[in-house]
Amino acid sequence: MFALIRVFSGHPVVDAVKLALYRPSFYRAGGLTQEAMRGPSQWSVADRELMAAFVSKVNETEFCIAAHTATSAIAYNDGAKVSATLTDLETAPVTEPLRATLRMLGKLTRESKVDADDMRKVLAAGASEQQIKDALAVAFAFNVTDRLADVFGFAVDDPAAINAGAKYLLARGYR
């Protein structure tokens, strides 16, 4: 199967795909990541991919930063927006509900906890309770994925392979 993927994509199979094929119940339809990233949500796919990149940046997981930055940039059709958000959240050109949500996800990822005050801030910024739940699902999925990527030493491929993977994620999701 890996040979076929390489022939059709023109790139070697990235480590994340190998893991997904090894443990398909984690990534495939109905799985944790598929539901968090492509299930029904008031957040766009681009927003959720940005959340994945943001959580991965807090975790310093290079492969996931690269993969989800590229996926979010393509989904938004705005790489500058994604780059600005990952560089300086406070000045980034994002909505206030998304900014407050990313702040909260960053705190949760760094400190492994949030409190009622954190949730009130996100709600006051305009995010709904369901959006908070959806964002927490993304953070959970990527805190797990980042740790797997780090443990297995996922290689950061060349930019062309990362972009090919990003296009695949946008077309097929996490199945």
Buried (B, 14 or more C-beta within 10 A) or exposed (E): EEEEBEEEBEBBBBBBBBBBBEEEEBBBEEBBBBBBBBBEBEBEBBBBBBBBBBBBBBBEBBBBBBBBBBBBBBBBEBEEBBBBBBEEBEEBEBEEBBBBBBBBBBBBBEEEEBEEEBBEBBBEBBBEEEBBEBBBBBBBBBBEBBEBBBEBEBEBBEEEBBBBBBBBBBEEBBB
